[in-house]
Amino acid sequence: MGFGLVTAAVIAMGAVGLTLQVGVTNFVNFAYGDFVTFGAYVTYAVDNASGSFATGVICGGLATGLLALLCNLVLFRTFVAQKARVITLVIVTVGLSFIVQNAVIVIWGTGAYTYNVTIGNALHLGPLILTPGDLAIIGASVVLLLGLHALLQYTRFGKSLRATSDNADLALACGIDTGRLVNWTWVISGFFAAVAGVALVLETNTLRPTVGFNELFLFFAAVILGGLGRPYGAMLGALIIGLATEIAGMYVDAAYKSAIAFAILVLVLLFRPEGIFATRGKTD
């Protein structure tokens, strides 16, 4: 059960970053998993160079946020301005996924790496068995998600972002700089992707060029379960996916955990395609 909470925390960070981007741009970025990988690798490189893991995480988050912003400015904004169809944008993101993944391979190679940090010995916390590293992952997830909640609910930026997510044309007519909001949303999405990547590597103890791509389906499952573009739904969806896959892992081979998530996703799409936690407004 404790490991399920860790998995849920990792998925929540990744899913929230993805659903924020989808909610504001109205298309899915299939390169998101490779953003996750890129952030994890930058963290590894900075940690090795500076000897500070915290510095590595911050630099990894900022670098991935910058990468996401550049991709929006150079690629996506151009296609959106030309009123490209959603399928065109999806194909562009798939191509971007291959570019980022191969860039990672060119820079860092195909070998496996591990972070120079120890997760500590297992602690028995009531019915839960968690390591200090597990607690750090859960704590980081809680801090980031609470910070996002405060941003969305109590700041002018957050209210403008929610308005843009609900109706971009109306928000623009009301004087909201939707272009700036979209740029910042890409930055935030990239930052969440990087931190999710770091947490994922800490959880699995392996850093490879496909580490983020392999988890992309779980992020999508949580996003769809919670309702596209709904951060709070993604949080709850991540909790359900994380607990369900880990509990199922006690009874079936761990290799089938993704199949459990897929089964949950299919059921949701069949009986409630708008998402279990869908509410009025995408980011309400």
Order of alpha helices (4+ residues) and beta strands (2+ residues): alpha-alpha-alpha-alpha-alpha-beta-beta-alpha-alpha-alpha-alpha-alpha-alpha-alpha
